[in-house]
Amino acid sequence: MANVGMHRHVGFYVRFFTYYLVGCVIFDAFIALMLPMGSNMCSALADPYVLQAGRIFVCSFINATYAFWAIVFILFEVQLVRKVHEQALIIEEGEIAQLLRYGKTADFKALEAR
């Protein structure tokens, strides 16, 4: 829908897609926060022999790695939402609106009339 909205210059569909992406980011952030609390990732990812040697070190390394990649993933999703929102604003303004600062306004008004 957002792709059709972008090509047909209907900003509503792209803005609606932005709202959908915001909901997805909130849901993914909730899952990313609840996953380590609800399960024992340390015993699931590490061998029991390795855990005997030093459970605190191994589990803290696994949790730190998970936290790092969860933050990277959420920030990447937020950046995607920002870019889709910027595209929705450009479509709603009209593509000619960005070119107005580079030239005469009368020339661009004539192009819009065609």
N, C-alpha and C positions, 0 to 999 in steps of 0.2 A: 504494500500500500504506500509506503513512504517513497519508494522508487517511482511509482506512478505519479504520486503527488509532486515529486521534484521535477519530473519531465513535463507534466501538464500544468505546472506553476500553480498548484493548489497547496498552499502552505498549511492548511488544516491537517492533511494527512501526515505531513512531516512533523508537525507539532504534536499530533496524537501519538506518533511513534516515539517522540521524545518522552512523553509521559509514561508510555509503556516501558521504555528503557530505565527511567527513574525507578519504577516499581521493581524491575529486575535487579537493579543495583541494590536496592534496600533488601530484597529477598536474599540475594547472594551474600551480602554483608551479614545478615542474620545467620545464615547457614554457616558461613565462615567462622563466626564467633561461637556458635553452638557446637560445632563439630568436635573441637578439642575438649569441651566440657562434658559431652555426652558419651565419649568413648575413650578407651585407653589406647591411644595411638602408639605409645611407646612399645607396648607388648605386641601390638599388631605389626609394627614395622621392623623391630629388632629381634634378632635371634636370642633365645633364652641364654645361650652360652655367653653372648656379649653382655647381656643384662646382669649376669652374675659378677662380672668384673667391676662394674661401676654403674649402677642404675641411674644415679643422679646425673652423672655427666652425659650419658647416652640420651636420657629423656630430655634433659635441658637442651641438648643440641638438636634433637628432633623437633621439639616445641619451638625453638628459635627459628629453625629453618621453615617450619610451617607458618609461623607468624610473618616472616619476611615475605614469602611468596603469596600469602593471603593479602598482605598490604599492597604488593605490586599488582596483583590481579584486580583488586578493588579500585586502585588509582587508575589503572588502565581503563576499566569500565567507566569511571567518572569522566575521564578524558574523552571517551567515545560519546558519552551523553552530551558533553559540552560542544563537541563538533557538530553533532546532529542538531542541537539547539541553534547554533550559529547558522547552519544551513537553512533551518526553518525561518529564521529572521531575514536572511537574504532573500528567500523566495517570497516572503510576505511583503517586503519592501519593493521588490522588483529588481531584476539584475541591472537595469540601467541606473538605478539610484547610486550604485557605487562608482559609476563612471562620471557622474555629474561633477565631481570635484576636479576632473582632469580637463574639461573642455567647456565649451559654451552650452548653456542650458537649452537654448533654442534648438540647437542641432539635435539634441537627444529627444526633445519633445516631438520633433518631426519624425524621428525613428519610431517612437512609441505609437504615433498615429497610424503608421503603415500597418 
